[in-house]
């Protein structure tokens, strides 16, 4: 059985299935929001650390990692 196939939910379990889907949707949205905020914070910290020449070694990868985290959270 593949992931694309929809499973049949019995009619008497349908209310519980709907509640479960709502909980999963809320958790996914919260996780994406936390990921985007964390990515933004990492980008800001990376820019601040990169203001010094020595800190650029750590700051530039932080900015890149923060950007990749934001992109992953959005798509």
SEKOL-506494 format. One record per residue (C-alpha): residue number from 1; residue in three letters; x, y, z. Coordinates in nm, 2 decimals. Last residue first. Layout:
! SEKOL-506494
<node NUM ALA <X Y Z>>;
...
! end
This chain:
! SEKOL-506494
<node 75 UNK <0.78 2.54 0.17>>;
<node 74 UNK <0.78 2.82 0.43>>;
<node 73 UNK <0.96 2.64 0.71>>;
<node 72 UNK <1.22 2.50 0.48>>;
<node 71 UNK <1.30 2.84 0.33>>;
<node 70 UNK <1.32 2.98 0.69>>;
<node 69 UNK <1.56 2.70 0.79>>;
<node 68 UNK <1.78 2.76 0.48>>;
<node 67 UNK <1.80 3.13 0.56>>;
<node 66 UNK <1.90 3.06 0.92>>;
<node 65 UNK <2.17 2.81 0.81>>;
<node 64 UNK <2.31 3.06 0.56>>;
<node 63 UNK <2.32 3.33 0.82>>;
<node 62 UNK <2.48 3.10 1.08>>;
<node 61 UNK <2.73 2.99 0.82>>;
<node 60 UNK <2.83 3.35 0.76>>;
<node 59 UNK <2.85 3.44 1.13>>;
<node 58 UNK <3.10 3.17 1.24>>;
<node 57 UNK <3.39 3.25 1.02>>;
<node 56 UNK <3.27 3.61 1.00>>;
<node 55 UNK <3.33 3.65 1.37>>;
<node 54 UNK <3.71 3.71 1.31>>;
<node 53 UNK <3.63 3.99 1.07>>;
<node 52 UNK <3.39 4.16 1.30>>;
<node 51 UNK <3.04 4.25 1.18>>;
<node 50 UNK <2.98 3.89 1.11>>;
<node 49 UNK <2.86 3.82 1.46>>;
<node 48 UNK <2.57 4.07 1.42>>;
<node 47 UNK <2.48 3.92 1.08>>;
<node 46 UNK <2.48 3.57 1.21>>;
<node 45 UNK <2.27 3.67 1.51>>;
<node 44 UNK <2.01 3.82 1.28>>;
<node 43 UNK <2.01 3.52 1.06>>;
<node 42 UNK <1.98 3.28 1.35>>;
<node 41 UNK <1.69 3.48 1.49>>;
<node 40 UNK <1.51 3.47 1.15>>;
<node 39 UNK <1.57 3.09 1.13>>;
<node 38 UNK <1.43 3.04 1.48>>;
<node 37 UNK <1.12 3.24 1.39>>;
<node 36 UNK <1.07 3.04 1.07>>;
<node 35 UNK <1.11 2.71 1.26>>;
<node 34 UNK <0.88 2.81 1.54>>;
<node 33 UNK <0.61 2.91 1.28>>;
<node 32 UNK <0.66 2.58 1.09>>;
<node 31 UNK <0.63 2.38 1.41>>;
<node 30 UNK <0.31 2.57 1.51>>;
<node 29 UNK <0.15 2.50 1.17>>;
<node 28 UNK <0.24 2.13 1.19>>;
<node 27 UNK <0.10 2.10 1.55>>;
<node 26 UNK <-0.22 2.28 1.45>>;
<node 25 UNK <-0.27 2.05 1.15>>;
<node 24 UNK <-0.21 1.74 1.35>>;
<node 23 UNK <-0.46 1.85 1.61>>;
<node 22 UNK <-0.72 1.92 1.34>>;
<node 21 UNK <-0.66 1.58 1.18>>;
<node 20 UNK <-0.71 1.41 1.52>>;
<node 19 UNK <-1.04 1.59 1.57>>;
<node 18 UNK <-1.16 1.49 1.23>>;
<node 17 UNK <-1.06 1.12 1.29>>;
<node 16 UNK <-1.24 1.12 1.62>>;
<node 15 UNK <-1.56 1.25 1.45>>;
<node 14 UNK <-1.52 0.99 1.17>>;
<node 13 UNK <-1.49 0.69 1.40>>;
<node 12 UNK <-1.86 0.59 1.36>>;
<node 11 UNK <-1.85 0.64 0.99>>;
<node 10 UNK <-1.56 0.40 0.94>>;
<node 9 UNK <-1.25 0.57 0.79>>;
<node 8 UNK <-1.13 0.43 0.45>>;
<node 7 UNK <-0.76 0.49 0.40>>;
<node 6 UNK <-0.65 0.71 0.12>>;
<node 5 UNK <-0.39 0.58 -0.12>>;
<node 4 UNK <-0.10 0.83 -0.17>>;
<node 3 UNK <0.12 0.67 0.10>>;
<node 2 UNK <0.14 0.34 -0.09>>;
<node 1 UNK <0.00 0.00 0.00>>;
! end
